[in-house]
């Protein structure tokens, strides 16, 4: 099937810039924020993309007098994180994309971890999975800082993103995520890697809200269960448990979604069979498979009779923004298993 976005796994040397002074523009009026020089030009390393579109450090309009911005005084340098996105999937591939230098800086860097967030809110930092992931580098809520108004900051380290949505991924990103996975599980992943050969189905049927899902997914689960597949709901356990369980499995199946991003934390060499509810597979999954050394096989739900549901009552009850319906659940389960050749 077609791929939505580029597929680039890149071994280039990633840049780290040191800026004696930057202009910090927070998220406002639909602009997600950015870092700029004194003339208002985006700092190259602070730019990130979603596909072909610039996400952070977009060009700015001339509606701010940069020369009169206040300078925030700090005794500590800044380390630029980027945007902290509270959505699990976006967080994993965007809000962690600049952590890779910490593999080398380790505890030698003590400073302010600079981020963007709507209204400079700290609420996302208190989410359990975000605290866990940043905790993999011994970071806690007090280490992060954001500002509500445009200002100037001095002494900022800016790492180029090692992953950009639908565009590119670097082995350095994979290494930083494996470091987090190992840290959260006390370095025990290598011993359990792919030891469980029973296929694991990642279900969304217990999610109370989400972007998309199959409203009669339990029927697919019933069919798979009869065929000897284990059914699992990742959101019902904490992140370290998720990582250990996924690491132990050789075969992962399901309709693709944010939970598949968690494979970044795990040892590779897995076989993945996924249903794509859209017509094109998001290239994020292809990039992640290549970084992890996994074999990913994806097929469109439409080819298996999975279509957008027209039942307004069911859609409303599901809590999903887009609800799909599988007309032949048995056919879906057979297709998932056929692609892992069991």
N, C-alpha and C positions, 0 to 999 in steps of 0.2 A: 504494500500500500504506500501511498505518498507520505512524504515527511514534511511537516510544517516547521520550517526554519532551516538553518545551516547545520552541518555536522562537522565540527572542527575540534580535533583533539590535538593540542599544540604543545610541543616541547620547548617553545621559545623561552628565553630568559625573561622573567617578569620584572618589571621596573618597581623600584621604590624611590620616591622623590622625597626630599626634605625641603620644605618651604619655610623660610624665615618669617614670612607673614602671608596670610591668606584672607580673602573676604569670604565669610561664611553666610550664605543665604539659606534660611530655614525653609521648610515646606510651607507653602502658602498659595492660596488661590489656584489649586490644581498643579502648581509647580512643586515637584518633590524635593527640591533643594539642591545645593551644589557648593563647590569650592572654586574660587576665582582669584585671579591676580588683581593687582590694584587698578588695572584698566578694564576689568570686567570680563576678561577672557577665561574660559574654563581651563582649569589645571588639567593637563592631559591624563594624568594617572587617576584623577578623581572622576573621570567620565566612566559611566557604565551604560550598557545597552540592554534592551529587550528586543531581540532580533535585530532588525535594521534601525530601530528607533532608539534615540538617546533617552535614557531614563534619568540618571543623576548628572548634575552639572550640565544641564541644557543651556543653550544660548539664552541670554536674558535681555529683556527690553530695557531701554534707558529711562526707567522710572525711579531709579534709586541713585541718590547722590553718594557715590562710593567714597568720595574724599572726606566726607564728614561722619563716617561711621565710627562708633565708639570702639576702642581697643580693649579687649578683655585681658586683664593681667592675670597670669598664672605662673607659679613657680615650677610647674611641671610641663613637659612637652605633651603634645597630642598625638594619638594614633588614630587615624581615620578608619572607621568601620563601614560607613555608608548608611544605608537605610535599614532600620530594624522593622521588618515586616511581620506582623503578628500571625499571618497565615502560614501554616506548617510548611507546605511545599515551597512557597516563595522564600520563607526564612532560610530553609536549608541551602538553597542555591543562590540566594542574593545576599542575605545578611551575614553569611559566613565566608563569602568569596574573597575577603581581604585579610583573613586570619592567617594565611600561610606563612608570613614572616615570623609569626610567634613560634614556629617550629625551630627557629634559629635564635631568636631573641630570648626566648624562654622567660625566666623570671628577671632577666637583666633589664627589661623595660618596665619602668614604673612611671605611669603618667595617666592622662585623661583619654579614655576611649571615646572618640567623638562620633556622634551619629546624628541621623535625621529621623524625625518622627512627627506626625501631625500634631501641631501645637506643642512640640517637644515633650510629649507625654511619656512618662516612665512606665505606664501600664503594661506594655508588651514585655518589659524586662521582668515582670513578676509572673509571667506564664511559666508553668512547670517545665515544659520542654525547652524553652529559651534559657532558663536558668541552668538546666542540665547541660546544654550544649556549650554555653559560654563557660560553665564550670569545668568543662574538659580542658580549658586553658587556665584554670584557677582564677577566673574572672567572676565578680559578683556585681550586683546592681550598683554599688557605690563607685565602681570603676568607670561608669559611663556618664557622659555629659552631652546635653544638647541645649540649644539656645532658641528662644522664642522670636527674637528680632535679629535682623541683619547686623553683623558686627565683624570686627577684624580679630584674628587670632594669630599668635606667634608660635613658631617652632612646631610645625606639623609634619609628621611622617605620613606619607600617602602611598599605599600599596596599590598597584594595578590589580583589578579583580581577576581572580584565577578561574572564574566561571561567569558566563553571561548567558542569560536565558535565550534559548533558541539560536545560539550563536557559536559559543566556543567553551571548551573546558580544558584545563591544564592538569597534568599529573600532580602538580603541587597542591591543587585543590583536593584531589583524592587523598593525598598523603595527610593533609591537615584533618580531613574528616575521619580517616582511619585512626589518627592519633586520638581524636575525641572518642571514637568507639572503643578503643583499647582502654583509655583512661576510665570511662564510665563503667566498664565491665571488668576492671582489675586485671587487664591484660590476659584474659582467658579465652579469647576468640579463636586463636589458632588451633587450640585443642579440640574445639567442637565444630570446626568448619566443615560443612557439608556432610556431617556424620549421619544425619537423618534423611533417608531416601524417600520418605513418604511426602508426596506433594502437599504444599500448603496453599490454601486459597485465602487471599486477603479480601475479606468481605467489608462492605460499607453498610450492611443492612441495619447496624445498630447506631449509625451516625444520626444525630438529631438535626444536623444541618450540613450542607455541603454544596459544592458547585454542580455536581452531576452524579447520577447514580441510577441503578435499575430498581424500580419500585417493587418488583416481584423477585428480587434477588434471592430470597429464601428458597424459592423453587429451584434455582440453580444449585444452591447449597445442598438441598435434599438429594438431588441427582448425583452430585459429586461425592457426598458422604457415602452413598450406596456403592460407589466405585472405589472406596478406600482412601479418599482424600480427607485431610484434616482441615477444618474450617476455623478461621481465626479472625478476631476483630482487634486490630492493633491498638485502637484508642482505649481499650479497656484495661491496658496495663501501662506501666511507666516506661520511659524511653530505654533505660538499660535492659529491661526485660524484652522489649521489642528487638533490640539489637542482638541479644543472645539468641532469641528464637530464630530470627532471620538468618543469623550466621550459621546456625546448625542445619539449615535446610539446603538441599541441593536444587530442588524444584519449587519455583514460586509461580503461582497463577492468580488471575483475577482481572477485573476491569481496572485499567491503569489509573493511578491517582497519586496523591501526595505520599501515601505510604510506600510506594515503590522508590521514592527518593532516599528512604532510610537505608537502602542497600549500599549507599556510599560509606556507611560506617563499618560495613562487614567485609570479611574476606570474600574474594571473587570466585570465579569458575562456577557460576550458577547457570541454570537454564530457566528462562523466564518465558511464560506464555501469557500474553495479555490481550484483552479485548479493549479496543479503542472506541469510545462512544462517539467521538467525532469522526469525520471522514479521513482525517490525516492524523498520523501519530506525531505528537509533539517531539521535536528533535532532542529535547532535554533527556528523554528516556534513552535515545540512541547514544547520545554523548556519555551518559552515565554508564551504560552497558560497556562502552569501549574503555572508559577509564577504569572500570572494575574488572574487566576481562570476563564479563558475562555474555552468554548467548541469549539475545532477546528476539522473540518471535511475536509479532503483533498483527492483529487482523481487525478489520472494521466491524463494529457491532451491526451495522446495516447489512453486511453480507450474511449475518446470522439471524436476521429477522428481529434485531433490537432497534426499535424506533422510538422517537419522542412520543410520550404518552399524551393523549387528548382528554384523559379523565381528570378534570379540574379538581375534583374532590380528593382523589388519590395523590395528586401532585402537591396539593396544599398540605395534606397530612404528612407527607414525606419529609418536609423541611428542606428539600433540594431546590436549587434554582432551576435546574433542568432535570426532569424525570423521564427516564426511558423505560420501555416495557419489552420484555423478552417473550415473544409469542411461542417459542419452542425452547424452554429451558434445557431439555435433554440434549438438544442440538448444540447449545452453547457449551455445556459441560463436556460433550464429546470432542468439540473443536479444541477446547483448552487442553485436554489430555492428549489429543492427537499430536499437538505441536511439541510436547515434551516426550513423545514416542514411548508412552507407557501403555 
